[in-house]
């Protein structure tokens, strides 16, 4: 690992010297900022949060204070003290060894092709069907055509050299500004013309059901500060730029989540908001102020004139925001997986950086294949039910993501004690508290993902995911558990396949010549 800022003892593989020589520094301060905004602000989960009503807004603000800000402080230190390519893998590997690093990193990586091929693709297809075809979802063949194009455009975007590819998250950040800005203005206009859905101050009181249902989703929304550090060796000045980008993106994320969620709550009755369609339906409702109406027969919304034009433009922005979320996470997590592979915690064949693009093309293709399999498999298992597919895959994506942070959050305090001599330009306050507190929150959220409502009313009406019935709790558990178990075993298998690579270590002279330390 390129720990050139401090003589930290570690073993460098020969493969690492070969692959890191292909990297170039193209990642500047504002690139990191826009990358983080694109990473943190995922429009696919806005409806899931808003479906819990005014209570959701309160929990979102609470989690911003008790989870989002503490994780920002933690990652500001790790990202500046250890600004290595592979970021979260490197921190976990240095703290706990290659085996833990391999399993943890596999979970961290696999979430993203699962998310891209499931939640994001389904959301994009629903937006396309709603705004361009005036129907709730696509038929089977058009669904596969649209979603497969969506997945592979995302994969191809991740393959581009970082000098070019870094502009994609930047475009995604501005698409969020435009989409959520237009939506916010439209809510205000809608309020003056039609009034708003009423609720009292008491509705904002944080409910216990909200704690169980919302906290895992909000954590999923609020993680990602570490992702740019997966391209640490491609940053021009990580010690200065990472804290700046984390601070700026944290403020932007709270605003960009809070405003549309509050807008949905104001526009639509809670019972009409679904995880998949909440934001989409709210957009269509408020755009009627420019032209359109709510159908009298079935309550369907028809946009006309300027309303249809603005709706179509915002639909494109919505799909672009979904796509760039997937691209940003694929770009980061694929780099982390490639680093683990050439560090000896994965198959050497995946630990290859393209000399032409400077990106892990083989891992990118691998991610695309897995996304395709998830897309097809989930569609078949759920019988083409878009809402159930969305909820199921989102639950799996959240669980694998959160479990991976069980290895990342404790790394702060372990590395403080294990490697005290490393230069830390920024030091997080109360590192023991941050590591323990964040890890406990992740543990609680993970338990509630597998056993919704456990300790309160397991799989009760107020706690179980939408689109699931009360008698399906064990089916839900198995659907969530089996993939996670398979991923853990696969992570161990990756570590086993890296044995030959980690046995071929570079000499001190080779490391010095490559300027790794």
C-alpha positions in Angstrom: 0.0 0.0 0.0 1.3 3.4 -0.9 1.8 4.7 2.7 4.4 7.2 1.5 3.5 9.7 4.2 4.8 7.5 7.1 7.0 4.4 7.4 4.3 2.0 8.4 5.3 -1.7 8.4 3.4 -3.9 6.1 4.0 -6.5 3.4 3.7 -5.3 -0.2 3.0 -7.9 -2.9 4.9 -7.8 -6.2 1.5 -7.6 -7.9 0.7 -4.3 -6.1 3.9 -2.7 -7.5 2.9 -3.8 -11.0 -0.8 -2.6 -10.8 -0.3 0.7 -8.9 2.2 1.8 -11.5 -0.8 2.2 -13.9 -2.6 4.7 -11.7 -2.7 8.5 -12.3 -3.6 11.4 -10.1 -6.8 13.0 -11.5 -9.0 13.3 -8.4 -9.2 16.9 -7.1 -11.1 18.7 -4.3 -14.3 19.4 -6.2 -14.2 16.1 -8.0 -14.3 14.4 -4.5 -17.1 16.7 -3.3 -19.4 16.0 -6.3 -18.5 12.3 -6.2 -19.6 12.2 -2.5 -22.8 14.1 -3.2 -23.6 11.5 -5.9 -22.6 8.8 -3.5 -24.6 9.9 -0.5 -27.8 11.2 -2.1 -29.7 8.3 -3.6 -33.1 9.2 -4.9 -34.2 5.5 -4.9 -34.8 5.4 -1.1 -36.6 8.8 -0.7 -40.0 7.1 -1.2 -39.2 4.4 1.3 -38.4 7.0 4.0 -41.4 9.2 3.1 -43.8 6.3 3.3 -43.5 6.5 7.1 -45.0 10.0 7.1 -44.0 13.0 9.2 -42.3 10.7 11.7 -39.8 9.9 9.0 -38.6 13.5 8.8 -37.9 13.5 12.5 -35.9 10.3 12.4 -33.9 11.5 9.4 -32.8 14.6 11.4 -32.0 12.5 14.5 -29.9 10.1 12.4 -28.1 13.0 10.9 -26.9 14.0 14.3 -26.3 10.6 15.9 -25.0 8.7 12.9 -24.2 10.9 9.9 -22.0 13.4 11.6 -20.1 10.9 13.7 -19.3 8.8 10.7 -18.1 11.9 8.8 -15.6 12.6 11.7 -14.4 9.0 11.6 -13.8 8.8 7.9 -12.2 12.2 7.8 -9.4 10.8 9.9 -9.1 7.4 8.1 -9.2 9.1 4.7 -6.4 11.5 5.5 -4.2 9.2 7.6 -4.4 6.3 5.2 -5.2 7.7 1.7 -4.5 4.5 -0.1 -6.1 3.0 -3.2 -8.7 0.6 -1.9 -9.6 2.8 1.1 -12.0 0.8 3.3 -10.3 -2.5 2.3 -6.9 -1.2 3.3 -8.2 0.1 6.7 -9.8 -3.1 7.6 -6.9 -5.2 6.3 -4.4 -3.1 8.3 -6.6 -3.3 11.4 -7.7 -7.0 11.3 -5.6 -8.8 8.7 -6.2 -10.0 5.1 -8.9 -12.7 5.9 -11.2 -10.2 7.7 -10.4 -7.7 5.0 -11.2 -10.1 2.3 -14.6 -11.1 3.7 -15.5 -7.6 4.7 -14.5 -6.1 1.3 -16.4 -8.8 -0.6 -19.6 -7.7 1.2 -18.8 -4.1 0.6 -18.3 -4.7 -3.1 -21.1 -7.1 -3.8 -23.8 -4.8 -2.5 -23.3 -2.5 -5.4 -23.9 -4.8 -8.4 -26.9 -6.2 -6.4 -28.2 -2.7 -5.9 -27.5 -1.6 -9.5 -29.3 -4.7 -10.9 -32.1 -4.6 -8.5 -33.3 -1.4 -6.7 -31.8 1.1 -9.1 -32.7 -0.6 -12.3 -36.3 -1.2 -11.1 -36.7 2.4 -10.0 -35.4 3.6 -13.4 -37.8 1.3 -15.2 -40.7 2.5 -13.1 -39.9 6.2 -13.7 -39.6 5.5 -17.5 -43.0 3.7 -17.5 -44.7 6.3 -15.4 -43.7 9.4 -17.3 -43.2 8.3 -20.9 -45.7 5.4 -21.2 -48.3 6.5 -18.6 -48.4 3.1 -17.0 -47.3 1.8 -13.6 -44.6 -0.6 -14.8 -43.1 -2.2 -17.9 -44.2 -5.5 -19.3 -41.6 -8.3 -19.1 -39.8 -7.9 -22.4 -39.6 -4.1 -22.4 -38.6 -4.4 -18.7 -35.6 -6.6 -19.5 -34.5 -4.4 -22.5 -34.6 -1.2 -20.5 -33.0 -2.5 -17.3 -30.2 -4.4 -19.1 -29.3 -1.3 -21.0 -29.4 0.7 -17.8 -27.0 -1.8 -16.1 -24.5 -2.0 -18.9 -24.4 1.7 -19.6 -23.5 2.0 -15.9 -20.8 -0.6 -16.2 -19.3 1.0 -19.3 -19.3 4.4 -17.6 -17.3 2.9 -14.7 -14.7 1.5 -17.2 -13.8 5.0 -18.5 -10.5 6.4 -17.4 -10.9 8.3 -14.2 -9.8 11.5 -15.9 -13.1 11.2 -17.9 -15.1 9.0 -15.6 -14.9 11.4 -12.7 -17.2 13.8 -14.6 -20.1 11.3 -14.5 -20.6 11.6 -10.7 -20.3 15.4 -11.1 -23.1 15.4 -13.7 -25.0 13.2 -11.4 -24.6 15.7 -8.5 -25.9 18.5 -10.7 -28.8 16.4 -11.9 -29.8 16.0 -8.2 -29.6 19.8 -7.7 -31.8 20.4 -10.7 -34.3 17.6 -10.0 -34.8 18.3 -6.3 -34.8 22.1 -6.9 -37.6 21.9 -9.5 -39.5 19.5 -7.2 -39.2 21.9 -4.2 -40.3 24.9 -6.2 -43.2 22.9 -7.6 -44.3 21.9 -4.1 -44.4 25.5 -3.1 -46.5 26.4 -6.2 -48.7 23.4 -5.5 -49.3 24.5 -1.9 -50.6 27.9 -3.0 -52.9 26.4 -5.6 -54.2 23.3 -4.0 -53.3 23.4 -0.3 -51.4 20.6 1.4 -52.0 17.3 3.1 -52.5 18.3 6.7 -50.8 16.9 9.7 -50.2 18.1 13.3 -47.1 18.7 15.2 -47.7 15.5 17.0 -47.2 13.6 13.8 -43.5 14.5 13.9 -43.0 12.7 17.2 -40.5 9.9 16.6 -42.4 6.6 16.8 -40.9 3.3 17.8 -42.0 1.7 14.6 -40.0 4.4 12.8 -36.9 3.4 14.7 -37.1 -0.2 13.5 -38.3 0.5 10.0 -36.4 3.7 9.1 -33.0 3.5 10.9 -31.5 0.8 8.6 -32.7 2.7 5.5 -31.4 6.0 6.8 -28.1 4.4 7.6 -28.0 3.1 4.1 -28.7 6.6 2.9 -26.0 8.1 5.2 -23.1 5.8 4.4 -20.5 6.5 1.7 -18.0 9.1 3.1 -15.3 6.5 2.6 -16.0 5.7 -1.0 -13.7 8.3 -2.7 -10.8 6.9 -0.6 -11.1 3.8 -2.8 -9.3 5.9 -5.3 -6.9 7.3 -2.7 -3.7 7.0 -4.9 -5.6 9.0 -7.6 -6.3 12.0 -5.4 -4.1 15.0 -5.8 -4.1 16.1 -2.1 -6.2 13.8 0.1 -5.0 15.3 3.4 -6.6 18.6 2.5 -9.4 17.6 0.1 -11.0 14.7 1.9 -12.1 16.7 5.0 -13.4 19.6 2.8 -15.4 17.2 0.6 -16.8 15.3 3.6 -18.0 18.5 5.3 -19.5 20.0 2.1 -21.3 16.8 1.1 -22.7 16.2 4.6 -24.5 19.5 4.5 -25.7 19.0 0.9 -26.9 15.5 1.7 -29.1 16.5 4.6 -30.7 19.3 2.6 -31.1 17.2 -0.6 -32.8 14.4 1.4 -34.8 16.5 3.8 -36.5 18.9 1.4 -38.0 16.3 -1.0 -39.0 14.0 1.9 -40.8 16.9 3.5 -42.3 17.7 0.1 -43.7 14.2 -0.4 -45.2 14.2 3.1 -46.9 17.6 2.4 -48.3 16.5 -1.0 -49.4 12.9 -0.5 -51.4 11.2 2.3 -49.1 8.6 3.9 -51.3 5.7 2.9 -50.7 6.6 -0.8 -46.9 6.6 -0.5 -45.1 3.4 -1.4 -41.4 2.5 -1.2 -41.0 2.3 -5.0 -43.5 5.0 -6.2 -43.6 7.6 -3.4 -41.2 10.1 -4.9 -42.4 9.4 -8.4 -46.1 9.9 -7.5 -45.3 13.1 -5.6 -43.4 14.5 -8.6 -46.3 13.8 -10.9 -48.8 15.3 -8.5 -47.0 18.6 -8.1 -46.2 19.0 -11.8 -50.0 19.2 -12.5 -49.6 22.9 -11.5 -48.0 23.5 -14.9 -50.6 21.5 -16.8 -52.5 18.3 -16.0 -55.1 16.9 -13.5 -55.9 14.1 -11.2 -58.3 11.7 -13.0 -61.7 11.7 -11.4 -62.4 8.0 -12.1 -59.3 6.2 -10.7 -57.3 8.9 -9.2 -54.7 8.6 -11.9 -52.6 11.7 -12.7 -52.4 13.0 -16.3 -49.8 15.6 -17.2 -50.4 17.9 -20.2 -48.7 20.9 -21.8 -45.9 22.4 -19.7 -46.6 19.9 -17.0 -45.8 17.0 -19.4 -42.6 18.7 -20.6 -41.3 19.4 -17.1 -42.3 15.9 -16.0 -40.4 14.3 -18.9 -37.3 16.5 -18.1 -37.4 15.6 -14.5 -37.9 11.9 -15.3 -34.7 12.0 -17.3 -32.9 13.7 -14.4 -34.3 11.1 -12.0 -33.0 8.2 -14.2 -29.7 10.0 -14.5 -29.5 10.4 -10.7 -30.2 6.7 -10.3 -27.6 5.7 -12.9 -24.9 7.9 -11.5 -25.5 6.6 -8.0 -24.8 3.2 -9.3 -21.8 4.3 -11.3 -20.2 6.1 -8.4 -20.5 3.1 -6.1 -19.3 0.7 -8.7 -16.3 2.9 -9.5 -15.3 3.0 -5.8 -16.1 -0.5 -4.7 -14.7 -2.1 -7.8 -11.4 -0.4 -7.1 -11.5 -1.7 -3.5 -12.0 -5.3 -4.8 -9.2 -5.0 -7.3 -6.9 -3.7 -4.6 -7.8 -6.7 -2.4 -7.1 -9.0 -5.3 -3.6 -7.8 -6.0 -2.9 -7.6 -2.3 -3.5 -11.3 -2.0 -7.1 -11.3 -0.6 -8.7 -12.3 -3.8 -8.0 -14.0 -7.1 -5.1 -12.4 -9.0 -7.0 -12.4 -12.2 -9.4 -9.7 -10.8 -6.5 -7.6 -9.4 -5.7 -6.0 -12.7 -5.7 -2.3 -13.5 -6.1 -1.5 -17.2 -3.0 0.2 -18.6 -5.3 2.0 -21.1 -8.0 3.2 -18.8 -6.4 3.1 -15.4 -9.5 1.3 -14.1 -10.2 -2.2 -12.9 -12.0 -3.3 -16.1 -12.1 -7.0 -15.2 -13.9 -6.2 -11.9 -16.2 -3.8 -13.7 -17.3 -6.6 -16.1 -17.6 -9.0 -13.2 -19.9 -6.5 -11.5 -22.0 -6.1 -14.7 -22.5 -9.9 -15.0 -23.6 -10.2 -11.3 -26.0 -7.2 -11.7 -27.5 -9.0 -14.7 -27.9 -12.2 -12.8 -29.5 -10.4 -9.8 -31.9 -8.5 -12.1 -33.1 -11.7 -13.9 -33.2 -13.8 -10.7 -35.0 -11.3 -8.6 -37.5 -10.6 -11.3 -38.3 -14.3 -11.6 -38.5 -14.9 -7.8 -40.9 -12.0 -7.2 -43.0 -13.0 -10.2 -42.4 -9.6 -11.9 -43.9 -7.7 -8.9 -41.9 -4.5 -9.1 -42.7 -3.3 -5.6 -41.8 -6.6 -4.0 -38.6 -6.9 -6.1 -37.6 -3.3 -5.1 -38.2 -4.0 -1.4 -36.5 -7.4 -1.3 -33.4 -6.3 -3.2 -33.2 -3.1 -1.2 -33.3 -5.1 2.0 -30.5 -7.3 0.8 -28.4 -4.3 -0.4 -28.9 -2.6 3.0 -28.0 -5.7 5.0 -24.8 -6.5 3.1 -23.8 -2.8 3.2 -24.3 -2.4 6.9 -22.6 -5.7 7.8 -19.5 -4.6 5.9 -19.2 -1.5 8.2 -18.8 -3.9 11.2 -15.3 -4.2 9.9 -14.7 -0.6 8.9 -16.0 1.4 11.9 -13.8 -0.4 14.5 -10.7 0.2 12.3 -10.4 3.7 13.6 -9.6 2.9 17.2 -7.6 -0.2 16.3 -5.3 1.7 13.9 -4.9 4.5 16.5 -3.4 1.9 18.8 -1.8 -0.4 16.3 -0.1 2.3 14.2 0.3 5.4 16.4 3.2 6.7 14.4 1.2 7.5 11.3 0.9 11.2 10.6 -2.7 12.2 11.1 -3.3 15.7 9.8 -6.9 15.5 11.0 -7.8 13.6 14.2 -11.4 12.6 15.0 -12.5 13.5 18.5 -13.3 10.7 21.0 -12.2 7.9 18.6 -13.2 5.1 21.0 -16.7 6.5 21.4 -17.1 7.0 17.6 -16.0 3.4 16.8 -18.0 1.7 19.5 -21.1 3.9 19.0 -21.3 3.5 15.2 -20.6 -0.2 15.4 -23.5 -0.6 17.9 -25.9 1.3 15.7 -24.9 -0.9 12.8 -25.5 -4.0 14.8 -29.0 -2.9 15.9 -29.9 -2.0 12.3 -28.6 -5.3 11.0 -30.7 -7.3 13.5 -33.8 -5.3 12.6 -33.2 -6.0 8.9 -33.3 -9.7 9.4 -35.9 -9.8 12.1 -38.1 -6.6 11.6 -39.6 -5.6 14.9 -37.7 -8.1 17.0 -38.0 -7.2 20.7 -41.2 -5.3 19.9 -43.5 -7.2 17.5 -41.5 -9.3 15.1 -42.9 -9.0 11.6 -46.0 -7.2 12.9 -48.0 -4.8 10.8 -46.0 -1.8 11.9 -42.6 -3.3 11.3 -42.5 -5.7 8.3 -41.4 -4.5 4.9 -44.2 -3.5 2.5 -45.4 -6.1 -0.1 -44.8 -8.9 2.5 -47.6 -10.7 4.4 -47.6 -11.6 8.1 -47.2 -15.3 7.4 -44.1 -14.8 5.2 -41.7 -13.9 8.0 -39.5 -17.0 7.6 -39.6 -16.7 3.8 -38.4 -13.1 4.2 -35.7 -14.2 6.7 -34.4 -16.9 4.3 -34.5 -14.6 1.3 -32.3 -12.1 3.3 -30.0 -14.6 5.0 -29.0 -17.1 2.3 -27.5 -14.5 -0.1 -25.5 -12.9 2.9 -24.2 -16.4 3.9 -23.2 -17.1 0.3 -21.4 -13.8 0.1 -19.5 -14.5 3.4 -18.4 -17.9 2.1 -17.4 -16.3 -1.2 -15.3 -13.8 0.6 -13.4 -16.6 2.4 -13.0 -18.3 -1.0 -11.6 -15.1 -2.5 -9.0 -15.0 0.4 -8.0 -18.6 -0.2 -7.5 -17.9 -4.0 -5.1 -15.1 -3.1 -2.6 -17.3 -1.3 -0.1 -17.4 -4.2 -0.3 -13.6 -4.7 0.3 -12.8 -1.0 3.3 -15.2 -0.8 5.1 -13.3 -3.6 6.3 -10.2 -1.7 8.3 -7.3 -3.1 11.7 -6.7 -1.7 12.7 -3.5 0.1 14.7 -2.4 -2.9 11.8 -2.9 -5.3 9.5 -1.0 -2.9 12.0 1.9 -2.7 12.4 2.0 -6.4 8.7 2.1 -6.9 8.4 4.9 -4.2 5.7 3.0 -2.4 7.1 4.2 1.0 
